[in-house]
Structure formats: C-alpha cells, structure tokens
C-alpha cells in the first residue's frame, strides 16, 4: 500500500508500496497504519487535549527496531516522534502525520541487588521499575504516578518522593544506551560519550532515542510510612502554615506534597466533604517509621482533619497513591514554577485561586524537593535549577472540550499571580504544548542552553529529533566544559 507521511519540512512524503513493504520486512515489531485495529488506541496519549494522528506507528521490540525506524525516517526525511509512556503534558509522543516510534513494548527490568543497579528498557513505566527493585528492598528515584514512562521523566530531569535524599532522577542515572540521529548505537556514561551523557540528563529528547537506562538504586522499604491527611477548605491557611513549619528543616527522609482542590468521591474521604474544597498533605517517610510517626504527629494536631490514611504501607503502594487523580483521557493543562520557599503571601494567593477552581478535577500542588539536588553544581546536569526548594504545579483538568477556555484561563491566572515568587526556573517536563523558546530557556538557563545547543550541533545537526521541547542548533556555543561526574 502507498503511505503519505509528514516530512521534516512540513510537506508530504509519498512512501511507495515497495518501500513500505521493505520497512515491514526489516522491522520485527508491528508496523501500523490508521486502518489497523490497534492504531487508534496507540495514537491516544494521556492528555486528551492532544489529538494528533501519525501516518505510521512502528512498535519496537528491541534496539535493532529503533535503529531501523531512525534509518527509514532519515532516508525519507520523515517527521518523527517517540512514545514511551505517552504521559507528557505537551503530547510530545505523537506527531501529526509523521512516524511515531513506539517504545512501549520494551518493558524489561534487570536488577543487580549487590551493585544496587537496575537496567530498565525505555518502554517501562515507573510501576514496572518499582515492582522489580522492591523485591530487593531497593528503589530508583522516580516520580509520583506509576503509569508515567521512565524515559520522558528521566531525560527531562525527574523528581519524586526520594528526590530530597538523592537528587533529580537524572542525577542517579549511571549510563544509557542511545540511538542517535544517524542510526548509531552509543553508550553514554561518565566514561563513554560523556558529553552526550551530560546532555541526556535533563536535555530532553533532543539528542537521540534512549533505549535503556541504568539507575543507581537505594535502600527503601519495602514498607514506608506514608499516605495523606485532609482538612476542610476553610482550614487551608492553618494547614499550609503547618506545612511550612513541617517542611522547614525536615529530615530528607520525609517528603511532603500539599494540595488544594475539590474533594473527589474517593473512598478514603467522608461523603460529607465530597465536592467541597479541601486541603490535603501527602507524605512519604522513607526512613525509620517511628521517627516518622513523631514528625507527623504535628500534622495530626492541626485543626480537625476529615481523613487520615497515613500508615505503614508498601512503597509500591505509595508510588501509585496519586494514580487515580491522573487518569488517561481527561483534558489537562498545567502551569508551573520552581520556588525557593513557600511564603505566606504565595500561600494566600494559592488559596484564593483554589477558591476559583472551575473543575472538580483541578488542583494546586506544592511539591517539596529541597535537599540533595541543591548540593550539586548548577551545571552538573541540564536539569539544573539547583536553587529550587519546591515546585508549584497548577493542574487544570476537566472532561469536555467546551470547557477548555475557562479551565485554561484559571490555570494561567493563577500562574501569573504566583510568578513573582518563582526562582525564574521551571520544569521542562511540565511545559505545555504552546510554551516555547522563552520557557525552555527558563527551564535551563542561558548558559546551559548554549551548551546543549553545541551538543545538538554535534549529535543532531539536522534537527532530526525536533518533535520535543527543542534546543535550537543556532544558539552560540559557550566554551565552558561539560561536567561528567555522575
């Protein structure tokens, strides 16, 4: 059959039946057109705001398939996107009319409990890695929602409940296998292709397709002290004052996430608060549980909690506790800042905007991240932002396209109202579809962006990997060397 694909220049590329058949011959995994049954489900990503239709989807079964896909796309100058978990807010996984390289079949995880290292293929979710590493009482530094793909999380930086102890996710990566734009397979580590290794630890999908990651593991669990405590919305100021006090000087074993939202009909919340404003604090204490109980006893004395599910629980369960708040198929729009602290003024603004939430699924979330990441040099990895102590993420979420404008406007208004409290930085993985060059520079800073541009010219001079938060090849280079220490 004849196939039309979007080219790298935006025009159309005709793929003859003979060329299409030759691709299917050399490709081990499924090659899907829009007429094939699995296509429709595979093209849909977590954020229903993204509604693109690739011309072809190739499902890789190994690194050799990735190489074949890259060579095919390069030879025919076809636009490419790469899907692992499909959980990115901007929908970077799926391109319009081009070739989607789907990594989601690559789900292998191998754990070396003696060396405390896990190698995970790029199609893995956080849950896949947690499941295998926890068999040995070990964990990688990953995110908060178990359905998230490890690949996008890691090359964009990554943070979660263990970040306070061990840094950004990418700070704990020991090595990566990478397919570059010319179809070569490279190992990137501190000792091999160290400049590429530096770039991939936060520089996003600009430099190649990572097919596997090697993570340093840390002793965690298998049980931790974790869960959530919730209060009525009218107690929000008192709760956030306690949150500030709790997080100020708390040991790194304790990570706290504060949330303002409408109470969902969750079984752990009493029916009388369903549909009403609440303030909640999610906590994970990964150290001694008795010490954690003492620390969290302060929270339990604040006001009159309406629910308390903080208990000893498996770490894997903690890692999926927020999954129900982020189901695939809703419409999502986020705006975020890094914060150096949580001031009373910022809290007051957040509470005011929480009172204007337009959807029962939306929330304002404060993630505590200060600790190990602040102790590394600013340019240790492109994830940078070593002055960040918290992330504020304004998460609009709703069901119907007719409600797009009102929910997007709410998020944007809250973002602008809190802008003056930002460090000036932002998390590259939280940038929405329309956020471009100025916000990418905010995520990296000018000097790191210049280094990334120089490496983009080296590893992808033709901007083959352009369906991402793009690093321009035209930025002038900076002469400073790239650190390579893991």
C-alpha positions as CSV (number, residue, x, y, z in Angstrom):
1,X,0.0,0.0,0.0
2,X,1.0,3.6,-0.6
3,X,1.5,5.8,2.5
4,X,1.7,9.6,2.9
5,X,3.8,10.9,5.8
6,X,4.6,14.4,7.0
7,X,8.1,15.4,6.2
8,X,10.7,17.1,8.3
9,X,10.0,20.3,6.3
10,X,6.2,20.1,6.9
11,X,5.4,18.9,3.4
12,X,4.2,15.5,2.5
13,X,6.4,12.5,1.6
14,X,5.0,9.7,-0.5
15,X,6.1,6.2,0.5
16,X,5.6,3.7,-2.3
17,X,4.1,0.3,-1.7
18,X,7.6,-1.3,-2.3
19,X,9.3,1.0,0.2
20,X,6.5,0.4,2.8
21,X,6.8,-3.4,2.3
22,X,10.6,-3.2,2.7
23,X,10.2,-1.4,6.0
24,X,7.8,-4.2,7.2
25,X,10.3,-6.8,6.1
26,X,13.3,-5.4,8.1
27,X,11.1,-4.4,11.1
28,X,10.5,-7.1,13.7
29,X,7.6,-5.4,15.5
30,X,4.2,-4.3,14.2
31,X,4.0,-1.5,11.6
32,X,0.6,0.1,11.9
33,X,-1.3,2.4,9.5
34,X,-4.5,4.3,10.5
35,X,-6.5,1.3,9.1
36,X,-5.1,-1.2,11.6
37,X,-7.1,-2.0,14.7
38,X,-4.5,-1.1,17.5
39,X,-3.7,2.2,15.8
40,X,-6.5,4.3,17.4
41,X,-5.7,3.4,20.9
42,X,-1.9,3.7,20.5
43,X,-2.2,7.2,19.0
44,X,-4.1,8.5,22.0
45,X,-2.0,9.7,24.8
46,X,-2.7,10.5,28.5
47,X,-3.7,14.1,27.8
48,X,-6.9,14.2,25.7
49,X,-6.1,17.8,24.7
50,X,-3.6,16.2,22.3
51,X,-5.4,14.8,19.2
52,X,-2.8,14.1,16.6
53,X,-2.8,11.3,14.0
54,X,0.6,9.9,12.9
55,X,0.9,8.5,9.4
56,X,2.6,5.3,10.7
57,X,3.2,3.8,14.1
58,X,6.1,1.4,14.5
59,X,6.2,-0.7,17.6
60,X,9.8,-1.5,18.6
61,X,10.7,-4.9,20.0
62,X,14.4,-4.1,20.6
63,X,17.2,-1.6,19.8
64,X,17.5,-3.0,16.3
65,X,14.0,-1.9,15.5
66,X,14.7,1.6,16.8
67,X,17.7,1.7,14.5
68,X,15.7,0.6,11.5
69,X,13.0,3.2,12.3
70,X,15.5,6.0,12.6
71,X,17.2,5.0,9.3
72,X,13.9,4.8,7.5
73,X,12.8,8.2,8.7
74,X,16.2,9.8,8.0
75,X,16.4,8.3,4.4
76,X,12.9,9.6,3.6
77,X,13.2,12.8,5.7
78,X,10.1,12.0,7.7
79,X,9.0,13.8,10.9
80,X,9.5,11.5,13.9
81,X,8.1,11.4,17.4
82,X,9.0,8.9,20.2
83,X,6.5,7.4,22.6
84,X,7.4,5.6,25.8
85,X,4.7,6.2,28.4
86,X,2.8,8.9,26.5
87,X,2.3,10.8,29.7
88,X,3.9,14.2,28.7
89,X,1.5,17.1,29.2
90,X,2.5,18.6,25.8
91,X,1.9,15.3,24.0
92,X,5.5,15.1,22.6
93,X,4.9,11.4,22.0
94,X,2.7,11.8,19.0
95,X,3.3,13.8,15.8
96,X,0.8,14.8,13.2
97,X,1.1,12.8,10.0
98,X,4.7,11.6,10.8
99,X,6.3,8.4,12.1
100,X,5.6,7.5,15.8
101,X,8.3,5.3,17.2
102,X,6.5,3.4,19.9
103,X,8.8,2.0,22.7
104,X,6.0,0.7,24.9
105,X,6.7,-2.9,24.2
106,X,10.2,-2.6,25.7
107,X,9.4,-3.3,29.4
108,X,12.3,-5.4,30.7
109,X,13.9,-4.6,34.1
110,X,17.1,-6.3,35.4
111,X,18.2,-5.7,39.0
112,X,21.7,-6.3,40.4
113,X,21.0,-6.1,44.2
114,X,24.7,-6.4,45.1
115,X,25.8,-3.5,43.0
116,X,22.5,-1.7,43.6
117,X,21.9,-1.0,39.9
118,X,18.8,-1.5,37.7
119,X,18.8,-1.6,33.9
120,X,15.4,-0.7,32.5
121,X,14.2,-0.6,28.9
122,X,12.7,2.7,27.7
123,X,9.1,1.5,27.5
124,X,8.9,0.8,31.2
125,X,6.6,2.7,33.5
126,X,7.6,3.8,37.0
127,X,5.5,0.9,38.3
128,X,7.5,-1.6,36.3
129,X,10.8,-0.5,37.8
130,X,9.4,-0.2,41.4
131,X,7.9,-3.7,41.2
132,X,11.2,-5.3,40.4
133,X,13.5,-3.2,42.5
134,X,11.3,-3.6,45.6
135,X,11.8,-7.3,45.5
136,X,15.2,-6.5,46.9
137,X,14.2,-3.6,49.2
138,X,15.7,-1.1,46.7
139,X,14.3,1.8,44.7
140,X,15.2,4.2,41.9
141,X,14.5,7.9,42.3
142,X,11.3,8.2,40.2
143,X,8.1,10.2,40.0
144,X,4.7,10.2,41.7
145,X,2.4,8.5,39.2
146,X,3.1,4.8,38.5
147,X,1.8,5.0,34.9
148,X,4.4,7.6,33.9
149,X,7.1,6.4,31.5
150,X,10.6,6.3,32.8
151,X,12.1,7.7,29.6
152,X,10.5,11.1,29.4
153,X,10.7,11.5,33.1
154,X,14.4,10.8,33.2
155,X,15.7,12.7,30.2
156,X,13.6,15.7,31.4
157,X,15.1,15.6,34.9
158,X,12.6,13.8,37.1
159,X,11.6,14.2,40.7
160,X,9.6,12.2,43.3
161,X,9.4,11.1,46.9
162,X,13.1,10.2,47.0
163,X,14.5,13.4,45.4
164,X,15.1,15.1,48.7
165,X,17.5,12.3,49.6
166,X,19.2,11.7,46.3
167,X,18.5,14.5,43.8
168,X,16.8,14.7,40.4
169,X,16.1,11.3,38.8
170,X,18.7,12.1,36.1
171,X,21.3,12.7,38.8
172,X,21.1,9.0,39.6
173,X,21.5,7.6,36.1
174,X,24.8,5.7,35.6
175,X,24.5,5.0,31.9
176,X,22.2,5.0,28.9
177,X,22.0,3.1,25.5
178,X,21.2,5.7,22.8
179,X,20.3,5.5,19.2
180,X,21.5,8.8,17.5
181,X,20.1,10.6,14.5
182,X,22.5,8.8,12.1
183,X,21.3,5.4,13.4
184,X,24.3,4.6,15.5
185,X,24.0,2.9,18.9
186,X,26.1,4.5,21.6
187,X,26.6,4.0,25.3
188,X,26.5,7.3,27.3
189,X,28.1,7.3,30.7
190,X,30.7,9.3,32.7
191,X,33.4,7.3,30.8
192,X,31.9,6.9,27.4
193,X,30.5,9.7,25.2
194,X,30.5,11.8,28.4
195,X,29.2,14.9,26.7
196,X,26.1,13.0,25.4
197,X,25.7,11.6,28.9
198,X,25.6,15.1,30.3
199,X,23.1,16.3,27.7
200,X,20.7,13.5,28.2
201,X,20.4,14.1,31.9
202,X,17.7,16.8,31.6
203,X,18.2,17.9,28.0
204,X,15.1,16.0,26.8
205,X,14.6,14.2,23.6
206,X,16.9,16.5,21.5
207,X,19.9,14.2,21.1
208,X,18.7,10.6,20.4
209,X,16.4,7.9,21.5
210,X,17.4,6.3,24.8
211,X,16.6,2.6,24.6
212,X,17.6,1.7,28.2
213,X,18.7,3.3,31.4
214,X,21.0,2.2,34.2
215,X,19.8,3.6,37.6
216,X,21.6,3.7,40.9
217,X,19.4,2.1,43.5
218,X,18.9,3.0,47.2
219,X,17.6,1.0,50.2
220,X,13.9,1.8,50.6
221,X,11.1,-0.1,52.1
222,X,9.6,-2.5,51.3
223,X,7.4,-0.7,53.9
224,X,7.4,3.1,54.4
225,X,5.3,5.5,56.4
226,X,3.0,7.3,54.0
227,X,-0.4,8.4,52.9
228,X,-2.4,11.6,53.2
229,X,-4.2,13.8,55.7
230,X,-7.1,16.0,54.6
231,X,-8.9,19.0,56.1
232,X,-11.9,21.1,55.0
233,X,-11.0,24.0,52.7
234,X,-11.7,26.6,55.4
235,X,-8.7,25.3,57.3
236,X,-6.4,25.7,54.4
237,X,-4.4,28.6,55.8
238,X,-3.8,26.8,59.1
239,X,-2.9,23.6,57.2
240,X,-0.4,25.4,55.0
241,X,1.2,27.2,57.9
242,X,1.8,23.8,59.4
243,X,3.1,22.6,56.1
244,X,5.7,25.4,56.0
245,X,6.7,24.6,59.6
246,X,6.9,20.8,58.8
247,X,9.0,21.2,55.7
248,X,11.3,23.8,57.1
249,X,14.3,21.7,58.3
250,X,12.5,18.3,58.0
251,X,14.9,15.4,57.5
252,X,15.3,14.3,53.9
253,X,13.6,11.0,54.6
254,X,10.3,13.0,54.8
255,X,8.8,14.4,51.6
256,X,5.5,16.3,51.7
257,X,3.2,17.3,48.9
258,X,0.5,19.9,49.7
259,X,-2.7,20.0,47.6
260,X,-5.6,22.4,47.3
261,X,-8.6,21.0,45.4
262,X,-12.3,19.9,45.4
263,X,-12.7,16.7,47.3
264,X,-13.2,13.8,44.9
265,X,-15.6,10.9,45.7
266,X,-12.7,8.9,46.9
267,X,-13.5,6.1,49.5
268,X,-10.9,7.5,51.9
269,X,-12.7,10.8,52.2
270,X,-16.0,11.1,54.1
271,X,-19.1,11.6,51.9
272,X,-19.9,14.9,53.6
273,X,-16.9,16.6,52.0
274,X,-17.2,15.2,48.5
275,X,-17.5,18.0,46.1
276,X,-16.3,20.6,48.6
277,X,-12.9,22.4,48.9
278,X,-10.2,20.6,50.9
279,X,-6.6,21.0,51.7
280,X,-4.5,17.8,51.9
281,X,-0.9,16.8,52.6
282,X,0.5,13.7,51.1
283,X,3.6,12.4,53.0
284,X,6.2,9.8,52.4
285,X,8.7,9.0,55.2
286,X,11.2,6.5,53.8
287,X,13.4,6.3,57.0
288,X,12.8,4.9,60.4
289,X,9.0,4.7,60.8
290,X,9.0,5.6,64.5
291,X,10.8,8.8,63.8
292,X,8.3,9.5,61.0
293,X,5.4,9.0,63.4
294,X,6.9,11.6,65.7
295,X,7.3,14.1,62.9
296,X,3.8,13.5,61.5
297,X,2.1,13.7,64.9
298,X,2.4,17.5,64.5
299,X,0.2,17.4,61.4
300,X,-2.4,15.3,63.2
301,X,-2.8,18.1,65.8
302,X,-3.6,20.7,63.2
303,X,-7.3,21.7,63.2
304,X,-9.8,18.9,62.7
305,X,-8.7,16.5,59.9
306,X,-11.6,14.9,58.0
307,X,-9.4,12.0,56.9
308,X,-6.1,10.4,57.8
309,X,-4.7,7.5,55.9
310,X,-1.1,7.8,56.9
311,X,0.1,4.4,57.8
312,X,2.8,1.8,57.2
313,X,2.3,0.7,53.6
314,X,4.4,-0.9,50.8
315,X,6.5,1.7,49.0
316,X,5.0,0.4,45.7
317,X,1.5,1.4,47.0
318,X,2.7,4.9,48.0
319,X,4.1,5.2,44.4
320,X,0.6,4.7,43.0
321,X,-1.4,6.6,45.6
322,X,-1.9,9.6,43.2
323,X,-2.7,7.5,40.1
324,X,-6.5,7.9,40.4
325,X,-6.1,11.7,40.2
326,X,-4.4,11.5,36.8
327,X,-6.4,9.1,34.6
328,X,-5.8,8.8,30.9
329,X,-8.3,10.5,28.7
330,X,-9.1,13.7,30.6
331,X,-8.1,17.1,29.3
332,X,-5.1,18.5,31.1
333,X,-3.4,21.9,31.1
334,X,-0.6,22.7,33.6
335,X,1.4,25.8,34.6
336,X,4.3,25.6,37.0
337,X,7.2,27.4,38.7
338,X,10.2,26.4,40.9
339,X,10.1,28.2,44.2
340,X,13.0,28.9,46.6
341,X,10.5,28.7,49.5
342,X,6.8,28.8,50.3
343,X,6.0,32.3,51.6
344,X,2.8,33.2,53.5
345,X,2.0,35.6,50.6
346,X,2.3,32.8,48.0
347,X,0.1,30.6,50.1
348,X,-2.6,33.3,50.4
349,X,-2.6,33.7,46.6
350,X,-2.8,29.9,46.0
351,X,-5.7,29.6,48.5
352,X,-7.6,32.5,46.8
353,X,-7.2,30.9,43.3
354,X,-8.2,27.4,44.7
355,X,-11.5,29.1,45.6
356,X,-12.0,29.8,41.9
357,X,-11.3,26.3,40.6
358,X,-13.6,25.6,37.7
359,X,-13.4,21.8,37.6
360,X,-13.7,19.2,40.3
361,X,-10.5,17.6,38.9
362,X,-8.2,20.6,39.1
363,X,-5.7,21.3,41.8
364,X,-2.9,23.5,43.0
365,X,0.0,21.3,44.2
366,X,3.2,22.2,46.1
367,X,6.0,19.5,45.8
368,X,8.8,19.6,48.4
369,X,12.1,18.8,46.6
370,X,14.9,20.7,48.5
371,X,17.9,18.6,49.7
372,X,20.4,16.6,47.7
373,X,19.8,18.4,44.4
374,X,20.8,21.7,46.0
375,X,24.3,20.4,46.9
376,X,25.4,19.8,43.3
377,X,26.9,22.4,41.0
378,X,24.5,24.4,38.9
379,X,25.7,22.9,35.7
380,X,26.1,19.3,37.0
381,X,23.3,18.3,34.6
382,X,21.0,20.2,32.3
383,X,18.2,19.7,34.8
384,X,19.9,22.4,36.8
385,X,17.7,24.6,38.9
386,X,19.9,23.9,42.0
387,X,18.2,26.8,43.8
388,X,14.8,25.1,43.8
389,X,13.2,24.0,47.0
390,X,9.6,23.5,45.9
391,X,7.6,23.0,42.7
392,X,4.2,24.7,42.4
393,X,2.1,23.0,39.7
394,X,-1.3,24.4,38.7
395,X,-3.1,21.5,37.3
396,X,-6.3,22.2,35.4
397,X,-8.1,19.0,34.5
398,X,-11.6,18.6,33.0
399,X,-13.8,16.4,30.8
400,X,-15.3,18.3,27.9
401,X,-13.7,20.4,25.1
402,X,-16.4,23.1,25.6
403,X,-14.8,23.8,28.9
404,X,-11.3,24.3,27.6
405,X,-11.1,28.1,27.7
406,X,-12.4,28.6,31.2
407,X,-10.1,26.0,32.7
408,X,-7.0,27.1,30.8
409,X,-7.7,30.7,31.8
410,X,-8.0,29.7,35.5
411,X,-4.5,28.0,35.4
412,X,-3.0,30.9,33.5
413,X,-4.4,33.4,36.0
414,X,-3.0,31.5,39.0
415,X,0.3,31.2,37.2
416,X,0.6,34.9,36.6
417,X,-0.5,35.7,40.2
418,X,2.3,33.5,41.6
419,X,5.0,34.4,39.1
420,X,6.8,36.9,41.4
421,X,7.5,34.1,43.9
422,X,9.3,31.9,41.3
423,X,13.0,31.4,41.1
424,X,12.6,32.1,37.4
425,X,13.1,28.5,36.6
426,X,10.6,25.8,35.5
427,X,10.5,22.1,35.0
428,X,10.9,21.1,31.3
429,X,8.5,18.1,31.7
430,X,5.7,20.4,32.9
431,X,5.7,22.7,29.9
432,X,2.5,22.7,27.9
433,X,2.2,22.5,24.1
434,X,2.3,26.2,23.4
435,X,5.2,27.1,25.7
436,X,8.2,27.7,23.5
437,X,11.7,29.2,23.4
438,X,11.3,31.6,26.4
439,X,10.0,28.9,28.7
440,X,12.6,26.4,27.5
441,X,15.3,29.0,28.4
442,X,13.7,29.5,31.8
443,X,13.9,25.7,32.4
444,X,17.6,25.5,31.5
445,X,19.1,29.0,31.9
446,X,21.1,30.6,29.1
447,X,24.5,29.1,29.7
448,X,23.2,25.5,29.9
449,X,21.0,26.1,26.9
450,X,24.1,27.2,24.9
451,X,26.0,24.1,25.9
452,X,23.0,22.0,24.8
453,X,22.9,23.8,21.5
454,X,26.6,23.0,20.9
455,X,25.9,19.3,21.6
456,X,22.8,19.4,19.4
457,X,25.0,20.5,16.5
458,X,27.3,17.6,17.2
459,X,24.8,14.8,17.7
460,X,21.8,16.0,15.7
461,X,22.9,18.8,13.3
462,X,19.9,18.4,11.0
463,X,17.4,18.7,14.0
464,X,16.1,15.2,13.2
465,X,14.7,15.0,16.8
466,X,12.6,18.1,16.6
467,X,9.3,16.9,18.0
468,X,10.3,17.7,21.5
469,X,10.9,20.9,23.6
470,X,13.5,21.9,21.1
471,X,17.1,23.1,21.7
472,X,18.0,25.3,18.8
473,X,21.1,24.4,16.8
474,X,21.6,28.1,16.1
475,X,22.4,29.3,19.6
476,X,26.0,30.4,20.1
477,X,28.1,27.8,22.0
478,X,29.7,28.5,25.4
479,X,33.3,27.5,25.8
480,X,32.9,26.1,29.3
481,X,33.3,22.3,29.5
482,X,30.5,19.9,30.4
483,X,30.9,18.2,33.8
484,X,30.8,14.4,33.6
485,X,30.7,13.3,37.2
486,X,27.7,11.1,37.9
